[in-house]
Amino acid sequence: MIAGAVGTGWATVRHRFPRFAGTFVAVFLGVAVVAGAATLHLSSQPQAPARYGQSPVLVTPPDPGTGQDSDRRAWTAREAAGLAARLGSLPGVTAAVADPWFYVQRLVAGRATGDAQAALVDGHSWSSAALGGYRLTAGRPPRTGGEVAVAGLSPGATTDVLTSAGPEKWLVTGTVSGPGFYVADHEAARRASGVHVIGLTLAAGAGEVGDGAGRAEVAAVRAEVGAEGVVRAGADRDSLEPDSVTRIRWLGAQLLIALVMLGAFATVFVVSSTCALSAAQRRRELGLLRAIGATPGQVRRLMYTETALIALFAGLLGAPAGAAAAPLLAEPMVGTGLEPAGFAVTSQPTALAGAILLGLVVALAGVAAAARRASRIPPLDALREAAADPRAMTPARWVAGPFCAVAGAGLLASVPALPLELRSTAGLGAAMLLLTAAALLSPVLIVPLVRVIARPWRNTAIGMLVRESTLTGVRRVASTAAPVLATVGFTVLLAGTVATAEAAVGIDESAKYPAGTLLVPDGTPGLSAAAVTAQGAEPTPSTRLLITHGGATTGVPASGSVTGPAGTGDGPAPGGEFLVLDRYTAAELDARAGDVVRVRFADGAVTSLPVRAVGAEVQVPVEMVRRHDPDALTRLVVLEEDAVAVPGGRFLPVQEYVREEVDEEGRLVDLFLVALIGLTAGYTGIAVGNTLLMATAARRPEFGALRLAGAGTGQVLRIVTAETLLAVLTGAVLGTLVAVISLAGIRAAFAAEVGAEIALVIPWTITAAVTAICAALATAAAIVPVLRRG
C-alpha cells in the first residue's frame, strides 16, 4: 500500500513538477536558511581566553546561585593566595597562579585606543603570564609600581595608559610574547577588585586533561578545593570567556535563532497555501480517483508522499547550499558586531542533517490541512466544470478568524489596565492576533474592499472584467492577498513599534538628566576618578553587589553615593555605612527600610549593612565602593561648571547623548529588522508568485475565450496585471489598517510608561517599498503564463 502511494506520488511529481515548483522553492530556501544559520551558530561557541592556553585546569569561586553570569563571585586577595598555595603543593601541579585582572587602556595622543570592554580585563600580574605560556622576548619582569611588560614596545620605552584612577605613564621593563599589560604581582593585587580565577599548570608527565594522568590531577584538585570553588577542566574552561565576547555571540545567536524560526514558519505558510490551492485546482482529478475506488486514506497518503518527495529533494539541495553560503556571512557578522573578531565558520554535519529533517517535517505539517480537505472531496466532483469557488471560507476559518479577532481586540482594549511593564508586550501580542484574524478572514473582507477600490473604474470594460473576475475567484485573490497582508502588516508593526519605542526611550532618558552638558566616556567603558575630579565633582563609581536576605540572593548594579539616602526623600542622611535598595530589588528580597542584609562586594569581602531607604536605585557609600572595588568607573557626570578636557571623556549636551544612546541600540535593532523583513518579503514573493503562476496557468481556457471575443494579448496582459495589483493592494491596505490600529494601542502603552505624549510613527517609506516589491513579483508571476501561451 505504501509502495503504491510512493510510486504514484513519484509519477505525479515527475510529470507535473511545475505544479510543485512553489513547494520546492519554499522548502529549498527554508532548508538553506536553517542550514546556514545553524552552521553559523554551531561554529560560534564560547572559548576559554587565550591567556589561559597553557593552564589546563582553572579554579573559580563558588557559584553565587543567582543564575546570572555577571554575578560571578570573587575571592579576596588573601583567600586566593591561601588556596593557590595549597593547590601548588599538589603532586603533578607545577604552579597555581592567581589572576587578578584590572582595567587598563593605552592612550595615543591623549585618546583611549582598543576595545573598551576588552580593556576591563587587560591588566594582569606578571606571574599570570605563565598561564598563557607567554615569555619575555627582551628585558626583565616588572618589579615596582609604574613598571610594565607589554608586547610591541622595547624595554626602556614609556607608554601612556588610562586606569580607573586616571592617566598614568608606565616604564616598559620587558617585551612579552602575548597580549595584555603585565605589572608586578603586588601592584596587580592593589588595583584589582578581587580574584576571579586561579590557573594551574601541570607537570609534563601528567599528560593532557582527559588522559588517565590528567584525570587524576583534576580529581586531586577537586578534593582540595571542595566547597571553596569550582574546578574547570577541558571544555568547562570555555565558560570563562569574557562577558564582552559572550554578549557579542549572544546578539548573533538571537538573530540566527529568529531566522531559523521565521524560516520554518514561513515554509509551513507557503507550503500550506500552495498545497491548498493545488488541491482546489485538482478537485476533478481527486474526485476521479475517489470515483474509481480510492479511499480518503489513499488520497491523503498520495498528497503526503508528493510533498515528502519534493521536500526531500529540495532539502538535499538546500542544505549544502546554505552551508556553502555560511562562510560568506562570517566577515559581515564580525563587522556588524554580531560575532567576535577571529570568528571562523567550521563544518557542521549536524546542522545539515537537522535542516533536511526540519524541512521534511515542516513541509508535511504544511500539507496536513490540504490533505485532510482533499480526502473529503466527493466522487461527483469529477463531473464538475464550474470555475467559481464553491466555498471561500472553510469552517476552520469561520471559527479561528473571529476568535483571533475577538481575542486581539480584547487584549488591545485591556492594555491600559495592565501593569506598565506588561503593556508593550500585550500590545504586540494583540497586534499579532489581529493580523492572524485578518489573514483568516481575508476571503470575507476582500469582497467589500475590492468593490471600494475598484469603484472608480467600474464603468470601463477592463475595470468591469477585473472586478467581476476578482469577486468570482475570491479564494484565488485571498491566496494572493493573505501573504501580502501578513508581510505588510508585519513590516508596519515591527518598524513602527521600534520607531515608537525609540521615541519613548529618548523621552524617558532625557527626563533623567537636567538640561545642560554631560561628561561621558570617549572610547572607554567609563570615566576614571581623575576625569571626574577634574570637573570639581565627586566620583560616583558603579559596582555590582551580591545581596542576601531571607534565604534569597540577587546580584544588582549599584553606585557609590556621596550624599546618602537623603536623595531618596525618605529622611535625613544618617552617618556610617548604609544601603539603599531600589524598589524591584527590595520586593525580590522582601526587604524594607530597617532590615539588615548581607552584602558581598566585588573584591569578595562580605559585610552586613542596614537598609536605610528604598529609592530609585541601589546605593552604598562611595568610600565602600572605593575600598572594595578599586577598579570601578563612573558612568557619567552632569556638569554644573566650566568643563575641563580630560583623557577618556568628552562633553555632550543631554539631548545629543540620549540620541547617541538610542541610535547605538537602534543600529542592532535595525539590523534585525532588515534581516527579518527581508526574509519575510522573500517568502511572500514565493507564495504570491507560486499562487499566481498556478492560478493563471489554470485560467488558460478563460483567456482563450477572451481572445475569441476579440481581446488581444496586450489587453489580456492588462487585465491580468490589473487583477494582480488589485489583489496586492487589497492585502496591503488590510495589513496596514490592522497594524496601524495595533500601533495606536502600543503607542498609548509607551506613553503611559514614560508619562509623556508620544507621536505615532508609521513607517510609510519601508511599507511602500515592501508593497512595491510584492507587486513587482506578483505581476511578473502573473504575466509569465500569459506570455508563454502567446
Beta strands, then each sheet from edge to edge (+ up, - down):
strand 1: 57-60
strand 2: 93-98
strand 3: 104-108
strand 4: 111-112
strand 5: 123-125
strand 6: 136-139
strand 7: 147-150
strand 8: 158-163
strand 9: 167-176
strand 10: 181-183
strand 11: 198-202
strand 12: 230-233
strand 13: 517-521
strand 14: 542-549
strand 15: 552-561
strand 16: 579-582
strand 17: 596-600
strand 18: 606-615
strand 19: 619-621
strand 20: 637-639
strand 21: 649-653
sheet 1: 2+ 11- 1+ 12-
sheet 2: 4+ 3- 8+ 9- 6+
sheet 3: 4+ 3- 8+ 9- 7- 10+ 5+
sheet 4: 20+ 13- 21+
sheet 5: 16+ 18+ 17- 14+ 15- 19-
end
